Amino acid sequence: KSYSYMVRHIMASDSTPFWVGTFVYVALGLLACAISACLGQGALRGQVGLTTLLITIATFCMWMMWAMTWLMQWHPIIRPEVETDH
């Protein structure tokens, strides 16, 4: 079997790292929301809803950037494959 077949088979077989990374982002987002709610004193006192919304949006945007980067590297083009019709 060729090298490119083996690499393609190994890389296409498992999406577990994607789901683990997604779980980590969800857990960190929930932790950040909980910390901001507990420590919601000071300049943003009484605006727990606003801080929770901002943390949620920031976490989602960071996750989207991570997910796009991870998914682009999941199936990279090892080398161009030219198909000829002979």
C-alpha positions, 0 to 999 in steps of 0.5 A, spaced: 500 500 500 502 506 498 504 512 503 499 517 501 493 511 502 496 510 509 496 517 511 489 518 508 486 512 512 490 514 519 487 521 518 480 520 516 479 515 521 478 519 528 475 525 530 475 524 537 480 530 538 475 535 535 470 533 540 475 533 546 477 540 544 470 542 543 468 539 550 474 543 553 472 550 550 465 549 553 467 547 559 472 553 559 466 558 557 462 555 563 467 556 568 469 563 565 461 565 566 461 562 573 467 565 575 464 572 572 458 571 576 461 569 583 466 575 582 461 580 579 463 586 583 466 592 581 465 596 575 460 591 572 456 590 578 449 588 577 451 586 569 452 579 570 447 578 564 452 582 560 458 579 562 455 572 561 453 574 554 460 577 552 464 571 555 459 566 551 460 570 544 468 570 546 468 563 547 464 561 541 468 566 536 475 562 539 472 555 538 470 557 531 477 559 530 480 553 533 475 548 529 476 551 522 484 551 523 483 544 526 478 541 520 483 544 515 489 540 518 485 534 519 485 532 511 491 536 508 493 535 501 499 531 501 501 532 494 497 534 488 494 528 485 493 529 477 488 525 473 489 524 466 484 521 461 488 517 457 
